[in-house]
């Protein structure tokens, strides 16, 4: 199937992934300015963004009900709400208002994420395609674009209020591409007639792998700019290049992984990705200059790029058709505990032991994938 056909087939969820990437890339690159605006340290900032996953988890639990009720409008509404929410943190200069703004971001992101991953899994299995790597690449490209755009605006002297508002407006335009006449996601709610398929351990183990991938990936993206600027003495433009380098590497690696997943054992791919990513995290931790940190983030991005998409795709492929959407939703819920808890957790670790140790911790977490990948392979035979 041609690249153009793949883009057309996945257009709506692809746009949702890209929208989310732009917004979180913006947040990562403007993070040092948000810290300065709030006048707090790393540990307190980690505590303030800890409210984000609380709202995200609640939204994820409600996502299947919302998706079933809203039908084809579910994904566009969620994506537009997410864009609107990300205009808020830059306006919330108070330590009391900032957590509320981040809760809005978390809730909208959690809702969107369940819906877009379930939609991709549905398209993959309906059409016999591999689209997860492509869609996650769109997230990474969007993330890099958001980070680079934010770096340019920060370098021009823009404050976090104007930066986040402007980037959120651009993301809202992108979110309009999620409109799809055939966008209803089937199987989100458990049937009441006893025909529901058993979920089993596959989505639990797969969700655990995604949790580790997102914990390390998102934490590195959110704290890399601060690591470069504070630990290594880089400029705002150099700081923005940290998350941008990681995201761009992951984007291109995921495009390569789009073809690789059809030729390589997916469970071996998970193990190899974790080993390479851990090596990159250690490189970033030991870096003495911004350039050395970029090298670590690039290696980390190559390894991390294949972990989450491969795990999501395996959950969809290994689950019964009638339980597929619910299995992906469960894996997404578990996985995004890492997505949201990763940054505040590394913030607490950085506050206690320093940013270098936080990246060492990320490398240690990635090693757990070496045990979970074979466990998932065994679970598919049960």
C-alpha positions as CSV (number, residue, x, y, z in Angstrom):
1,X,0.0,0.0,0.0
2,X,1.4,3.4,-0.9
3,X,2.4,6.1,1.6
4,X,-0.4,8.4,0.4
5,X,-3.0,5.6,0.9
6,X,-1.7,5.0,4.4
7,X,-2.0,8.8,5.2
8,X,-5.5,8.9,3.8
9,X,-6.6,5.8,5.7
10,X,-5.3,7.2,9.0
11,X,-6.0,10.9,8.4
12,X,-8.3,11.5,11.4
13,X,-6.4,9.8,14.2
14,X,-3.1,11.0,12.5
15,X,-4.3,14.6,13.0
16,X,-5.2,13.9,16.6
17,X,-1.7,12.5,17.3
18,X,-0.1,15.5,15.6
19,X,-2.3,17.9,17.6
20,X,-1.3,16.3,20.9
21,X,2.3,16.4,19.9
22,X,2.3,20.1,19.1
23,X,0.7,20.9,22.5
24,X,3.0,18.8,24.6
25,X,6.0,19.9,22.6
26,X,5.0,23.5,23.4
27,X,4.6,22.7,27.1
28,X,8.0,20.9,27.3
29,X,9.9,23.8,25.6
30,X,8.1,26.5,27.6
31,X,8.6,24.6,30.9
32,X,11.6,26.7,32.1
33,X,9.5,29.9,31.7
34,X,6.5,28.4,33.5
35,X,8.9,27.5,36.4
36,X,10.2,31.1,36.5
37,X,6.6,32.5,36.2
38,X,5.5,30.4,39.2
39,X,8.8,31.1,41.1
40,X,9.1,27.5,42.4
41,X,11.8,24.8,42.5
42,X,11.8,21.5,40.6
43,X,10.3,19.5,43.5
44,X,7.4,22.0,44.0
45,X,6.8,22.2,40.2
46,X,6.7,18.4,40.1
47,X,4.0,18.5,42.8
48,X,2.0,21.2,40.9
49,X,1.8,19.1,37.7
50,X,1.0,16.0,39.7
51,X,-2.7,17.1,39.5
52,X,-2.5,16.5,35.7
53,X,-2.7,12.7,35.8
54,X,-5.6,12.7,38.3
55,X,-7.8,14.4,35.8
56,X,-6.4,12.4,32.9
57,X,-7.2,9.0,34.6
58,X,-10.7,10.1,35.4
59,X,-11.2,11.2,31.8
60,X,-9.8,7.9,30.5
61,X,-12.2,6.0,32.6
62,X,-15.1,8.0,31.1
63,X,-13.7,7.9,27.5
64,X,-15.5,4.7,26.4
65,X,-18.8,6.1,27.6
66,X,-18.2,9.5,25.9
67,X,-17.0,7.8,22.7
68,X,-20.0,5.6,22.5
69,X,-22.4,8.5,23.1
70,X,-20.7,11.1,20.9
71,X,-20.2,8.7,18.0
72,X,-18.2,10.2,15.1
73,X,-18.0,13.6,16.9
74,X,-16.1,12.1,19.8
75,X,-12.5,12.5,18.5
76,X,-12.9,16.0,17.0
77,X,-14.6,17.3,20.2
78,X,-11.9,15.8,22.4
79,X,-9.0,17.1,20.2
80,X,-10.5,20.7,20.1
81,X,-11.0,20.6,23.9
82,X,-7.4,19.6,24.3
83,X,-6.2,22.6,22.1
84,X,-8.3,25.0,24.2
85,X,-7.0,23.6,27.5
86,X,-3.4,24.2,26.6
87,X,-3.9,27.9,26.3
88,X,-4.6,28.0,30.0
89,X,-1.3,27.2,31.9
90,X,0.5,30.2,30.5
91,X,-2.3,32.4,31.9
92,X,-2.2,30.8,35.4
93,X,0.6,32.7,37.2
94,X,-0.7,31.6,40.6
95,X,0.3,28.4,42.2
96,X,-3.4,27.8,43.0
97,X,-4.6,28.3,39.4
98,X,-1.8,26.5,37.7
99,X,-2.8,23.0,38.9
100,X,-6.4,23.6,37.7
101,X,-5.1,24.6,34.3
102,X,-3.0,21.5,34.1
103,X,-5.9,19.3,35.2
104,X,-7.9,20.7,32.2
105,X,-4.9,19.7,30.0
106,X,-4.7,16.3,31.5
107,X,-8.4,15.6,31.2
108,X,-8.6,16.6,27.5
109,X,-5.4,14.6,26.7
110,X,-6.6,11.5,28.5
111,X,-9.9,11.6,26.6
112,X,-8.3,12.2,23.3
113,X,-5.7,9.5,23.7
114,X,-8.0,6.6,24.4
115,X,-10.2,7.6,21.5
116,X,-7.4,8.0,18.9
117,X,-5.6,4.8,19.9
118,X,-8.8,2.8,19.7
119,X,-9.6,4.4,16.3
120,X,-6.2,3.4,14.9
121,X,-6.5,-0.2,16.2
122,X,-9.9,-0.4,14.6
123,X,-8.6,0.8,11.2
124,X,-5.6,-1.5,11.4
125,X,-7.7,-4.6,11.9
126,X,-10.5,-3.6,9.5
127,X,-8.1,-2.9,6.6
128,X,-5.2,-5.2,7.6
129,X,-2.7,-2.3,7.9
130,X,0.1,-1.4,10.3
131,X,-0.6,2.3,11.3
132,X,0.5,2.6,14.9
133,X,4.1,3.6,14.1
134,X,2.9,6.1,11.5
135,X,0.4,7.8,13.9
136,X,3.0,7.9,16.7
137,X,5.4,9.4,14.3
138,X,2.9,12.2,13.7
139,X,2.9,12.8,17.4
140,X,6.7,13.1,17.4
141,X,6.8,15.4,14.4
142,X,4.1,17.5,16.0
143,X,6.0,17.5,19.3
144,X,9.2,18.6,17.6
145,X,7.4,21.4,15.7
146,X,5.8,22.6,18.9
147,X,9.1,22.6,20.7
148,X,11.0,24.4,17.9
149,X,8.2,26.9,17.4
150,X,8.1,27.6,21.1
151,X,11.9,28.0,21.2
152,X,11.7,30.6,18.5
153,X,9.0,32.5,20.3
154,X,10.8,32.4,23.6
155,X,14.0,33.6,21.9
156,X,12.0,36.5,20.5
157,X,11.1,37.5,24.1
158,X,7.5,36.2,24.2
159,X,6.1,35.2,27.6
160,X,4.5,31.9,28.4
161,X,1.0,33.3,28.1
162,X,1.4,34.4,24.5
163,X,3.5,31.4,23.5
164,X,1.0,28.8,24.8
165,X,-2.0,30.7,23.5
166,X,-0.5,31.1,20.0
167,X,0.6,27.5,19.7
168,X,-2.8,26.3,21.1
169,X,-4.6,28.2,18.4
170,X,-2.5,26.6,15.7
171,X,-3.1,23.2,17.2
172,X,-6.9,23.8,17.1
173,X,-6.7,24.3,13.3
174,X,-4.9,21.0,13.1
175,X,-7.6,19.4,15.3
176,X,-10.2,20.2,12.7
177,X,-8.7,17.5,10.4
178,X,-10.0,14.8,12.9
179,X,-13.5,15.3,11.4
180,X,-14.4,12.0,9.8
181,X,-17.8,10.8,8.5
182,X,-16.8,7.2,9.3
183,X,-15.2,8.0,12.6
184,X,-17.5,6.1,15.0
185,X,-15.4,3.8,17.2
186,X,-17.1,0.4,17.7
187,X,-16.8,-1.8,20.7
188,X,-15.8,0.8,23.3
189,X,-18.5,-0.3,25.8
190,X,-18.9,-3.8,27.1
191,X,-22.0,-5.5,25.7
192,X,-24.7,-6.4,28.2
193,X,-25.8,-9.6,26.4
194,X,-22.9,-11.7,27.4
195,X,-21.1,-11.6,24.1
196,X,-18.2,-9.5,25.4
197,X,-14.8,-11.1,24.8
198,X,-12.4,-11.8,27.6
199,X,-9.6,-9.3,27.9
200,X,-7.0,-11.4,29.7
201,X,-3.5,-10.4,30.6
202,X,-2.4,-9.1,27.2
203,X,-3.7,-5.5,27.7
204,X,-2.4,-5.4,31.2
205,X,1.2,-6.5,30.3
206,X,1.0,-4.4,27.1
207,X,-0.2,-1.4,29.2
208,X,2.7,-1.9,31.6
209,X,5.2,-1.8,28.7
210,X,3.6,1.4,27.4
211,X,3.6,2.8,30.9
212,X,7.4,2.5,31.1
213,X,7.9,3.8,27.6
214,X,5.8,6.9,28.2
215,X,7.1,7.4,31.7
216,X,10.7,7.7,30.4
217,X,9.8,9.3,27.1
218,X,7.6,12.0,28.4
219,X,9.7,12.7,31.5
220,X,12.7,13.2,29.3
221,X,10.8,15.4,26.9
222,X,9.5,17.6,29.7
223,X,12.8,17.9,31.7
224,X,15.3,17.9,28.9
225,X,15.0,21.6,28.3
226,X,15.6,22.4,32.0
227,X,18.5,19.9,32.2
228,X,20.2,21.6,29.3
229,X,19.6,25.1,30.6
230,X,20.1,24.6,34.3
231,X,22.6,21.7,34.6
232,X,24.6,22.4,31.4
233,X,24.2,26.2,31.2
234,X,22.5,26.3,27.7
235,X,20.4,29.1,26.2
236,X,16.6,29.0,25.8
237,X,17.1,28.0,22.1
238,X,19.5,25.3,23.1
239,X,17.1,24.1,25.8
240,X,14.3,23.8,23.2
241,X,16.5,21.7,21.0
242,X,16.6,19.0,23.8
243,X,12.9,17.9,23.4
244,X,13.0,18.7,19.7
245,X,16.0,16.4,19.1
246,X,14.4,13.6,21.0
247,X,11.0,14.0,19.2
248,X,12.5,14.4,15.7
249,X,14.6,11.3,16.2
250,X,11.5,9.3,17.4
251,X,9.5,10.6,14.5
252,X,11.9,9.4,11.8
253,X,12.6,6.2,13.7
254,X,8.9,5.5,13.9
255,X,8.6,6.0,10.1
256,X,11.3,3.5,9.7
257,X,9.6,1.2,12.2
258,X,6.4,1.3,10.0
259,X,8.1,-1.1,7.7
260,X,10.3,-2.8,10.2
261,X,7.4,-4.1,12.3
262,X,6.4,-6.4,9.4
263,X,9.8,-8.1,9.2
264,X,11.1,-8.3,12.8
265,X,9.7,-10.3,15.7
266,X,7.8,-7.6,17.7
267,X,8.8,-9.0,21.1
268,X,12.5,-8.8,20.2
269,X,11.9,-5.3,18.9
270,X,10.6,-4.3,22.3
271,X,13.7,-5.6,24.1
272,X,16.1,-4.0,21.6
273,X,14.3,-0.7,21.9
274,X,14.5,-0.7,25.7
275,X,18.2,-1.4,25.7
276,X,19.0,1.3,23.2
277,X,16.8,3.8,25.0
278,X,18.4,3.1,28.4
279,X,21.8,3.7,26.8
280,X,20.7,7.1,25.6
281,X,19.2,8.0,29.0
282,X,22.6,7.3,30.6
283,X,24.3,9.3,28.0
284,X,22.1,12.3,28.7
285,X,22.7,11.9,32.4
286,X,26.5,11.9,32.0
287,X,26.6,14.8,29.5
288,X,28.9,17.7,30.1
289,X,27.7,19.9,27.3
290,X,24.4,20.5,25.4
291,X,25.8,18.7,22.4
292,X,26.5,15.6,24.4
293,X,23.0,15.8,25.9
294,X,21.6,16.0,22.4
295,X,23.5,12.8,21.4
296,X,22.0,11.0,24.4
297,X,18.5,12.2,23.6
298,X,18.9,11.1,20.0
299,X,20.0,7.6,21.0
300,X,17.2,7.5,23.6
301,X,14.7,8.5,20.9
302,X,15.8,5.7,18.5
303,X,15.2,3.1,21.2
304,X,12.0,4.6,22.6
305,X,10.4,5.1,19.2
306,X,9.4,1.5,18.7
307,X,8.3,0.5,22.3
308,X,4.9,2.1,22.7
309,X,3.6,1.7,19.1
310,X,4.7,-1.9,19.0
311,X,3.0,-2.7,22.3
312,X,-0.2,-0.9,21.3
313,X,-0.3,-2.8,18.0
314,X,0.3,-6.2,19.7
315,X,-2.6,-5.5,22.1
316,X,-4.9,-4.9,19.2
317,X,-3.7,-7.9,17.2
318,X,-3.7,-10.4,20.1
319,X,-7.1,-9.4,21.5
320,X,-10.4,-10.9,20.3
321,X,-12.2,-8.7,17.7
322,X,-15.2,-8.1,20.0
323,X,-12.9,-7.0,22.8
324,X,-10.3,-5.1,20.8
325,X,-11.4,-1.5,21.5
326,X,-11.8,-2.2,25.2
327,X,-8.4,-3.9,25.3
328,X,-6.7,-1.0,23.7
329,X,-8.6,1.4,26.0
330,X,-7.3,-0.5,29.0
331,X,-3.7,-0.6,27.8
332,X,-4.0,3.1,27.1
333,X,-5.2,3.8,30.6
334,X,-2.4,1.8,32.2
335,X,0.2,3.2,29.8
336,X,-0.7,6.8,30.4
337,X,-0.2,6.5,34.1
338,X,3.5,6.6,32.9
339,X,2.8,9.5,30.5
340,X,1.4,11.7,33.2
341,X,3.2,10.5,36.3
342,X,6.6,10.4,34.6
343,X,7.3,14.2,34.6
344,X,6.2,14.8,38.2
345,X,8.0,11.7,39.4
346,X,11.2,12.8,37.7
347,X,10.6,16.3,39.1
348,X,10.5,14.9,42.7
349,X,13.7,12.8,42.0
350,X,15.4,15.8,40.4
351,X,14.5,17.9,43.4
352,X,16.0,15.4,45.8
353,X,19.0,14.0,43.9
354,X,19.5,16.3,40.8
355,X,18.4,16.1,37.2
356,X,21.3,13.8,36.2
357,X,20.1,11.1,38.6
358,X,16.6,11.5,37.2
359,X,17.8,10.3,33.8
360,X,19.6,7.4,35.5
361,X,16.3,6.4,37.0
362,X,14.7,6.5,33.6
363,X,17.3,4.1,32.3
364,X,16.7,1.7,35.1
365,X,12.9,1.7,34.4
366,X,13.5,0.8,30.8
367,X,15.2,-2.4,31.9
368,X,11.9,-3.7,33.2
369,X,10.7,-4.1,29.6
370,X,13.2,-6.9,29.2
371,X,11.0,-9.0,31.6
372,X,7.6,-7.8,30.4
373,X,8.1,-8.5,26.7
374,X,8.5,-12.3,27.1
375,X,5.7,-12.3,29.6
376,X,3.4,-10.7,27.0
377,X,4.5,-13.4,24.5
378,X,3.5,-16.1,26.9
379,X,0.2,-14.4,27.8
380,X,-1.0,-14.5,24.1
381,X,-0.9,-18.4,24.2
382,X,-3.2,-18.5,27.3
